[in-house]
Amino acid sequence: MEQLQKKTEEDVKKSIEAAVKKSQEELKADYFGFGEEWRRTDKHDWKKVKNNWNETFVHIPIDVHVDIKIWHTGTIGNSPLSQIKD
């Protein structure tokens, strides 16, 4: 179970990092709302960057932390989807 959690964390982290990288480098747009979160949590610092947020955003390092807990395992045969008839 622990190995599955770690592998899932790694996979999710890679996916999120790739999406953030694309958002910053290719699209140059804050699709995740980092600026809005910054504004809510640190209004003083936000005022320093808000007028140049689009330019600032593409250079900000984003640190991704993923913590996944798998509580139970099950079988596909017992899932609600197995009850659907074609």
C-alpha positions in Angstrom: 0.0 0.0 0.0 2.8 2.4 0.9 4.5 1.8 -2.5 1.3 2.5 -4.3 0.9 5.8 -2.4 4.4 6.9 -3.2 4.1 6.0 -6.9 0.8 7.8 -7.1 2.3 10.9 -5.4 5.1 10.9 -7.8 2.8 10.6 -10.8 0.5 13.3 -9.6 3.4 15.6 -8.8 4.9 15.1 -12.3 1.5 15.9 -13.9 1.0 19.0 -11.8 4.5 20.2 -12.4 4.1 19.7 -16.2 0.8 21.7 -16.2 2.4 24.5 -14.2 5.4 24.6 -16.5 3.1 24.8 -19.5 1.1 27.5 -17.9 4.2 29.6 -17.2 6.4 28.9 -20.2 4.0 28.3 -23.1 0.7 29.9 -22.2 2.1 32.6 -19.9 -1.1 32.6 -18.0 -2.0 32.0 -14.3 -4.7 29.4 -14.9 -4.3 28.0 -11.4 -5.0 31.3 -9.6 -1.7 31.6 -7.8 -2.0 35.4 -8.0 -5.4 35.4 -6.4 -4.1 33.2 -3.6 -1.2 35.5 -3.1 -3.5 38.5 -3.0 -5.7 36.9 -0.3 -2.8 35.7 1.9 -0.3 38.6 1.6 -1.9 41.8 0.5 1.2 43.9 1.2 3.6 41.9 -1.0 0.8 41.4 -3.6 0.6 45.2 -4.1 4.3 45.1 -5.2 3.7 42.7 -8.1 0.1 43.1 -9.1 0.7 45.6 -11.9 3.3 43.2 -13.5 1.8 39.9 -12.5 1.8 38.4 -16.0 5.5 39.1 -16.3 6.2 38.1 -12.8 4.2 34.9 -12.9 6.4 33.2 -15.5 9.5 33.5 -13.3 8.1 32.5 -10.0 9.3 29.0 -8.8 6.3 26.8 -7.9 7.0 24.1 -5.4 4.6 21.2 -5.6 3.9 18.9 -2.6 1.6 15.9 -3.0 0.4 13.8 -0.1 -1.9 10.9 -1.0 -3.4 8.5 1.5 -5.1 5.4 0.3 -7.4 4.2 3.0 -9.1 1.2 1.5 -8.8 -1.0 -1.5 -11.6 -2.6 -3.3 -12.5 -4.5 -6.3 -14.0 -3.3 -9.6 -16.7 -5.9 -9.3 -18.1 -4.2 -6.2 -18.0 -0.7 -7.5 -21.2 1.2 -8.4 -20.1 1.2 -12.0 -20.4 -2.6 -12.1 -24.1 -2.3 -11.5 -24.7 -0.5 -14.8 -26.1 -2.7 -17.5 -25.5 -2.1 -21.2 
